[in-house]
Amino acid sequence: MLIQDLGPVLFPKQDTESAGAVQKGTESFQDILLMAVNKVDTLQKDAEMKACEVAMGDAGSFHQAVVASEKSMLALQLTVQVQNKVVEAYNEVMRMQI
């Protein structure tokens, strides 16, 4: 699975009403990041729940647990990379001379 594949998972397509709101600028960058972090949290909780099911003896869900675990790991890696880029951009702006 590629990191690009997580784009639709982290940022699901919005309906036309909310898509127009994004274009008008009413949704802040903070809201978008908060939504993405909440989605990563949901993916991690889902992976943990499926791992518990496998531990309890439900062998049929082993494949689903592995897929959920990989998906949550990749989503977390993507989130960390976004954080690193934001911090790097902030540091670059702070180094600018006025």
Long-range contacts (C-beta under 8 A, 24 or more apart in sequence): 1-70, 1-71, 1-74, 3-74, 3-77, 3-78, 3-81, 6-71, 6-74, 6-75, 6-78, 9-39, 9-43, 9-71, 9-75, 10-36, 10-39, 10-40, 10-75, 10-78, 11-35, 11-36, 33-82, 36-79, 36-82, 37-79, 39-75, 40-72, 40-75, 40-76, 40-79, 43-68, 43-71, 43-72, 43-75, 44-72, 44-75, 44-76, 46-72, 47-71, 47-72
